Amino acid sequence: MDVQLLAWTGEPEQTVAAAARLCYSSASASELARRMTPERQASFIEKLVEMGHQSPLEHASFTFAIEGVSRALSHQLVRHRIASYSQKSQRYVEEGGFSYIIPPSVAASPGARRLFVEQMAHIREAYQRLREIVPKEDARYVLPNACETRLVVTMNARSLLHFFRVRCCRRAQWEIRHLAEKMLREVRRVSPLLFKNAGPPCETEGLCPEGEFSCGRLEKKDG
């Protein structure tokens, strides 16, 4: 899996702080941004997060290039609706020699891995044969969830905080959790204040909303 931060709002923390400050000031946003020292930015952003006043965070956005992930992952990712997505098309891109993602549990078992690889070979053959009979857009229906895909994803800071809250949790599916952890490392490089306390609630809030489905991490930590 490869995750790269392609682009982001210039001075994201200054932008968010100025937008939030505008709500309580008669000065213009540009004037507020000029006045905003790094210390005031940090204090203001910390207060915003504590108060739950998150709408100003929507003014900062981040765009990622994501490769080496499965269609199973992308189906989960697009459930996060406040975002923009561009994905490699199986309708227009030839998938005859498609690459695929092997889950760790399958890779760890020789028997499971052998069965998995055999089935991928059968699917490749079936796809190629179908391509000779029907349009590519119909042949793709035989392709598996394991099929590797590429995406460009843009989310604002508020959406990302929610994404990291639910997808960095140990209860999240392993592949999207791995993706969330990589994305979090990327945004912290350019905006450490906005994402200082990003992550699962057991780490950021000292609570677990999973109830009886909890992984037990918080209890072990307290113990």
C-alpha positions as CSV (number, residue, x, y, z in Angstrom):
1,M,0.0,0.0,0.0
2,D,1.3,3.4,-1.0
3,V,-0.3,6.6,0.3
4,Q,0.9,10.1,-0.6
5,L,-0.4,13.5,0.3
6,L,-0.6,15.2,-3.1
7,A,-2.0,18.6,-2.0
8,W,-3.5,20.5,0.9
9,T,-4.9,23.9,1.8
10,G,-2.1,26.4,2.2
11,E,-1.5,27.2,5.8
12,P,-4.3,24.9,6.9
13,E,-4.1,25.8,10.6
14,Q,-4.0,29.5,10.0
15,T,-7.0,29.2,7.6
16,V,-9.0,27.2,10.2
17,A,-8.1,29.6,13.1
18,A,-9.0,32.7,11.0
19,A,-12.3,31.2,9.9
20,A,-13.2,30.4,13.5
21,R,-12.1,33.8,14.8
22,L,-14.2,35.5,12.2
23,C,-17.3,34.3,13.9
24,Y,-16.5,36.4,16.9
25,S,-14.8,39.5,15.4
26,S,-15.6,42.5,13.2
27,A,-12.3,42.3,11.4
28,S,-11.9,40.7,8.0
29,A,-10.6,37.1,7.6
30,S,-7.4,38.3,5.9
31,E,-6.7,40.7,8.7
32,L,-7.3,38.1,11.3
33,A,-5.0,35.7,9.5
34,R,-2.2,38.3,9.5
35,R,-2.6,38.9,13.3
36,M,-2.7,35.2,14.1
37,T,0.6,34.2,15.7
38,P,1.6,30.4,15.9
39,E,0.9,30.5,19.6
40,R,-2.6,32.0,19.1
41,Q,-3.3,29.5,16.3
42,A,-2.4,26.6,18.6
43,S,-4.5,27.9,21.5
44,F,-7.5,28.6,19.3
45,I,-7.5,25.3,17.5
46,E,-7.2,23.4,20.8
47,K,-10.1,25.3,22.1
48,L,-12.2,24.6,18.9
49,V,-11.6,20.9,19.3
50,E,-12.4,20.9,23.0
51,M,-15.7,22.8,22.4
52,G,-16.7,20.6,19.5
53,H,-17.0,23.7,17.2
54,Q,-15.8,21.8,14.2
55,S,-17.3,23.6,11.2
56,P,-14.2,25.9,10.7
57,L,-12.2,22.7,10.1
58,E,-14.1,22.2,6.9
59,H,-12.1,25.1,5.3
60,A,-8.9,23.0,5.2
61,S,-8.8,20.1,2.7
62,F,-6.2,17.4,2.0
63,T,-5.8,15.3,-1.2
64,F,-4.3,11.8,-1.2
65,A,-3.0,9.4,-3.9
66,I,-3.7,5.8,-2.8
67,E,-2.3,2.7,-4.6
68,G,-2.0,-1.0,-3.8
69,V,-5.4,-1.4,-2.1
70,S,-8.3,-3.7,-2.9
71,R,-11.7,-3.0,-4.2
72,A,-13.0,-4.4,-0.9
73,L,-11.2,-1.4,0.8
74,S,-12.6,1.2,-1.7
75,H,-16.1,-0.1,-1.1
76,Q,-15.7,0.8,2.6
77,L,-13.9,4.1,1.9
78,V,-16.7,5.6,-0.2
79,R,-19.1,5.2,2.7
80,H,-17.4,8.4,4.0
81,R,-19.7,10.7,2.1
82,I,-18.1,14.2,2.8
83,A,-15.3,13.5,0.4
84,S,-14.4,13.5,-3.3
85,Y,-13.2,10.3,-5.0
86,S,-11.6,9.4,-8.4
87,Q,-10.9,5.7,-9.0
88,K,-9.3,3.6,-11.7
89,S,-12.1,2.5,-13.9
90,Q,-12.6,-1.2,-14.6
91,R,-14.9,-0.2,-17.4
92,Y,-12.2,1.5,-19.4
93,V,-8.9,0.0,-18.1
94,E,-8.0,-3.5,-19.2
95,E,-7.8,-5.9,-16.2
96,G,-6.6,-9.1,-17.9
97,G,-3.5,-9.3,-15.8
98,F,-4.9,-7.7,-12.7
99,S,-2.9,-7.5,-9.5
100,Y,-4.7,-8.5,-6.3
101,I,-4.4,-8.0,-2.5
102,I,-3.9,-11.1,-0.3
103,P,-5.3,-10.7,3.2
104,P,-2.7,-11.5,6.0
105,S,-4.8,-14.4,7.3
106,V,-4.7,-16.0,3.9
107,A,-1.0,-15.3,3.4
108,A,-0.3,-16.9,6.8
109,S,-1.9,-20.2,5.8
110,P,-0.1,-22.3,3.1
111,G,-3.4,-24.0,2.2
112,A,-5.5,-20.9,2.2
113,R,-2.9,-19.0,0.1
114,R,-2.7,-21.8,-2.5
115,L,-6.5,-21.9,-2.8
116,F,-6.6,-18.1,-3.1
117,V,-4.0,-17.9,-5.8
118,E,-5.6,-20.7,-7.7
119,Q,-8.9,-18.9,-7.7
120,M,-7.3,-15.6,-8.9
121,A,-5.8,-17.5,-11.8
122,H,-9.2,-19.0,-12.7
123,I,-10.8,-15.5,-12.5
124,R,-8.1,-14.0,-14.8
125,E,-8.8,-16.8,-17.3
126,A,-12.5,-16.3,-17.1
127,Y,-12.1,-12.5,-17.6
128,Q,-10.0,-13.0,-20.6
129,R,-12.5,-15.4,-22.2
130,L,-15.4,-13.1,-21.4
131,R,-13.5,-10.2,-23.0
132,E,-13.6,-12.2,-26.3
133,I,-17.4,-12.5,-26.1
134,V,-18.8,-9.5,-24.3
135,P,-17.9,-5.8,-23.8
136,K,-15.2,-5.0,-21.3
137,E,-17.7,-3.3,-19.1
138,D,-19.6,-6.6,-18.7
139,A,-16.6,-8.8,-18.4
140,R,-15.5,-6.9,-15.3
141,Y,-18.4,-8.3,-13.4
142,V,-16.4,-11.5,-12.8
143,L,-13.5,-9.6,-11.1
144,P,-13.0,-10.1,-7.4
145,N,-13.0,-7.8,-4.4
146,A,-9.3,-8.6,-4.1
147,C,-8.6,-6.8,-7.4
148,E,-6.0,-4.0,-6.8
149,T,-7.2,-0.4,-7.4
150,R,-5.9,3.2,-7.3
151,L,-7.7,6.3,-6.0
152,V,-7.4,10.0,-5.5
153,V,-9.3,11.1,-2.4
154,T,-9.9,14.6,-1.0
155,M,-11.4,15.2,2.5
156,N,-11.6,18.2,4.7
157,A,-10.1,18.2,8.2
158,R,-13.5,17.6,9.9
159,S,-14.2,14.6,7.8
160,L,-10.7,13.3,8.3
161,L,-11.0,13.5,12.1
162,H,-14.2,11.4,11.9
163,F,-12.5,9.0,9.5
164,F,-9.5,8.5,11.8
165,R,-11.9,8.1,14.8
166,V,-13.7,5.1,13.3
167,R,-11.0,3.6,11.0
168,C,-8.0,3.8,13.3
169,C,-9.9,1.7,15.8
170,R,-8.8,-1.9,16.2
171,R,-12.4,-3.0,15.4
172,A,-12.0,-1.5,11.9
173,Q,-11.2,-4.0,9.1
174,W,-7.4,-4.5,8.8
175,E,-6.9,-2.9,5.3
176,I,-8.8,0.3,5.9
177,R,-7.2,0.6,9.3
178,H,-3.8,0.4,7.7
179,L,-4.8,3.0,5.2
180,A,-6.1,5.4,8.0
181,E,-2.9,5.1,9.9
182,K,-0.8,6.0,6.8
183,M,-3.1,8.9,6.0
184,L,-2.9,10.2,9.6
185,R,0.9,10.1,9.4
186,E,0.8,12.1,6.2
187,V,-1.5,14.9,7.4
188,R,0.4,15.3,10.7
189,R,3.5,16.2,8.7
190,V,1.8,19.3,7.3
191,S,-0.8,20.1,10.0
192,P,0.3,18.7,13.4
193,L,-2.1,21.0,15.4
194,L,-5.3,20.0,13.6
195,F,-4.5,16.3,13.9
196,K,-2.7,16.3,17.3
197,N,-5.5,14.4,19.0
198,A,-6.7,12.4,16.0
199,G,-7.3,8.7,16.3
200,P,-9.6,6.1,18.0
201,P,-11.6,7.4,21.0
202,C,-9.9,5.0,23.3
203,E,-6.7,7.0,22.7
204,T,-8.1,10.5,22.3
205,E,-11.1,10.5,24.8
206,G,-10.3,7.6,27.1
207,L,-13.6,5.8,26.2
208,C,-14.7,3.0,23.9
209,P,-18.1,3.3,22.1
210,E,-18.0,-0.4,20.9
211,G,-19.6,-1.8,24.1
212,E,-19.6,-5.6,24.2
213,F,-17.6,-5.6,20.9
214,S,-14.7,-3.7,22.5
215,C,-11.3,-5.1,21.7
216,G,-10.4,-4.6,25.4
217,R,-7.5,-2.2,24.7
218,L,-8.8,0.4,27.0
219,E,-9.3,-2.0,29.9
220,K,-5.7,-3.4,29.4
221,K,-4.4,0.2,29.4
222,D,-6.3,1.1,32.6
223,G,-5.1,-2.1,34.2
